[in-house]
Structures are given as structure tokens and as C-alpha cells.
Amino acid sequence: MSASASARQSAPLRCLIVEDQLMFLQLLRSMLEAMPGLEVWATATSQADALTMCSGDNPPDLLVLDLALPDGDGIAVAEALQQRQPSAQVVVLSGQASSFICPAHLQPLIRGVVDKTAAFSQLQTVLQSCLPHTPEPLTPRQQEIYGLIGQGLSNKEIARATDLAIATVETHRKAIAQKLGVSGAELVRQASLLGPLSQGEQP
């Protein structure tokens, strides 16, 4: 690993919060500022301001994005960030989360979609998955199961495919989630997007 890459991993993620409801924005900012490894770099309450920040010379590493903004769609903000910094990450936080369908070209950026009515712990879990970390390598069996999770198989189907007990599959699944720092629907989403992981290819 180069010195610059090591520095990026050790530095906190610079986060831009895009949210037009001021009271919610202030509450969100205070909660995110308390998270280790995260720096609230700036906030924006409009699409225009967010586009300027994401298109500039020093774009954010992480975007916490509302979809419904007073002057336009939040998707345009994510697209602008993708063009400027393809390695950036986006967490959608919106009242429209249940109806949100991620455009295919933005899937590499979107790390999670959280409804505004959800508990903060749900958002916190997604944000934790965005933080740089060096996960413990998956075992060959865990890599196999991770690939099957990505194919949309249930624990029962994975057990049948691997000739393992369902309880054993569940244990492996929990270990995979712990190593990668994600669980539930986010684990399935990452597995489906990334495919089977080999050593040295883990996020």
C-alpha cells in the first residue's frame, strides 16, 4: 500500500449532508459528528449548493443525500459526485426510500438506502460500513457462501447447495457480516453487486 493510500485510510471520511429540512439537518449533523472516523465537512440545503460542492476541486468522500430537494432531484447530486470522484460513497436518507429504485449507473456509489422514519441505529450501521477498515479475510467456505448470498439464495437453499446444516450456514453468514461490517439487506446488496470475493478483493 502506498503512503497516500495509507493516509486516506487513516483520515476521517469527509461527509457532505444534503438535507433541506433545517431542524432535521441540525439533528443529523450533531449525530454524525459524534461518529469516529467521520467528519461532517459541509451541509447543503439545495440541489444547487450540493452540485457546486460535489463538482468542485475538493469533493466529499461520503454523501448523505435527501432525494427531494426544493430546487431539484438529489439523484443529480449523486451523478455529479460520481463524475468528479468515482470512489465516493452515497447513503440515501429520504422519506421516499421505500419507492427509491437505484439507477444502474449509480449502484457502485450507493452504500445504503434509509428511510427518515427509521431509527438512527439503522443509518449508523450503513455509515459504519462506509468507513475504511481492513476486514479479516473470509475463509474459502465463507467466500463460497458469500457468492451464493449474492445469487439471492436463502439459508435453506445455501445449505442444500453446500451440503451443510442450516445452522452452520447461519453461523457462517453471521461471521461474514461481522468481518465485512454489514448485515441483512445491505449484505445481500453488496454480495449481489460485488460477486464472490477472493483474498485481497474485500471492500
N, C-alpha and C positions, 0 to 999 in steps of 0.2 A: 504494500500500500504506500502511495506517495505521501509526502508531508502535507500537501494541500488537501488530499482526500482525508487524511487523519484529522486535520484541523476542522474540516467540515463536519466530521462525525462528532467531534468533541464540542463544537459550538452549538448553542441552542438554535432550534428552528425559528426562523423569523416568520411570524404569523400575521397575516392581514385578515381582519374580521370585516366582512361586508354585511351590514345589517341596518335597515332604515328605522327600526323602532328603537328610539333612543334609550328608553328605560331597560329594555332587554339587552341592548348593546352594552350598556354600562355594567349590568349584572354579569353578562357573559365575559366581558373583559376582565373583571375582577377575579372570576373563577379561573380563567385561563392563565392569568398572571401568576397564580399560585401553583401551577403545574411545573415541576422541574423539567428542564430540557426544552422549555417553550418560552419564547419571547414575543409578547404582543408588540409587533413592530409598528403597526398603524391600524386605524379603523377607517371605514368609509361608509357613508350612508346613501350613496347613489351609484348608479352604474358608471356615470361619467368619471367620478373621482376614482373608483376602483379600476377602471380601464387605464387611467393615467398612471396609477401606481404599478399595475401589472405590466404595462408596456414600457416602463422606464428602464434606466440603466441598472437599477438595483432592485429587481423584482423580489417578492417574498418567496420563501421556501414552502409555505403552507397557507392555504386559503380556506377560511371558514366562511361559507357562502350561502347567503339567502337567495332564493330564486326569484322572488317577486320584489323588484325594486321600483321606486316611484318613476324612474325615467327609462326603464327597460328591463330586459331579462338578464338574470345572473349568468346564464349559460355563456353569453358573450364575454363575460369577465374571465371565465374559465378558459375559453378559447384563446383570449389574448395572452393569458399567462402561459398556456401551452406553447404558443408560438415563441414567446420570449424565453421561457425556461421549461423545456420539456420534462425535466426531472422533478418539477414541483409536484406537490400533492394537494388535493382538494377534498374537503369534507363539506358535503351539502347539509345545511341546517335550515329546514324550511317547514312551514305549515303545509306545503304541497308534497311532502316527502312520499306519502302513500301513492301518489299518482305520477311520481317522477320516473321517467324512463331515460336512462343514461344513453346519450348518443354514442355510437360505437367508437368514434374517433377520440372521445374523452375518457373511455374506460381505463386507459393506463394511468390517468391522473386521479380518478375518483377513488378515494380510500373508504368511503362510507357515506350513507345517507341516513340522517337522523331527523325525526320529527321534533318540532319545537315543543310539543307537549310531553316528550319523553323525559325520563329522569336524567339528571346531569351525568349520572354514572355511565349511562349508555354512550353519551358523547365523549366522556373521558376515556372509555375503553377504546373507541375508534381513534382518538387523538394519540393515545399511548402507542397504538400500532404504527403511527406515523413517525415516531421518534426513532432516531438512529440507535441501533443496538446490534450486537453480534450474537445471534442466536446459537444455541448449542446445535450441532449438526443433527439432522434426522438420521435414524438408522435406516438401513436398506428396507426393512419391513415398513417403517413409518413412511418412507418415500413412496412405496407401493400404495399404501392406504391413502396417502395424500392425493395421489393421482386418481384413485377411484372416487374420492370425495369430490374431486373436480369434475368427474363424469356425472355427478348428481346421484350417486348410489347411496342408499340408506345403509345404516349399520348392519341390518339384516342381510342386505344384498352383498355388502363388502365381506361379511362373514362367510357367505356361501361362495363367493369368488376366490377367497383366500384360504378356505378350509380352516377358518379359525372360529372360536366361540364368539358369540355376540359380545359377551363381557370383555373378552380380550380386545376386540375391535374398539369398544368404548374406551378401554384403558389407553390404547394407542392413540385414539382420537384426542383424548384429554392431554396426553403428553405432547402431541403435535401442536395443539392450541397453545399450550404453555410455552413451548420452545419458540413459536413464531409470534407470540404476543397477540393473537387474535382468536376468536372463538365464534361459535354459532354461525349466523348467516354470513358474517364477514370472512370466516374461514372458508366457507363454501365458495364465496365470490372470488377470493384470492386464488383458491385452488383451480377454479374453472378458468381464470384469466391466465395464470402463470403456468399451469400444467405441472407434471411431475418435476420435483426438484432433485437435482443431483448435488453432490458435495460442492460447496463453493458458489452455488447459484441461489442461495436462500436470500430473501429480502432483508 
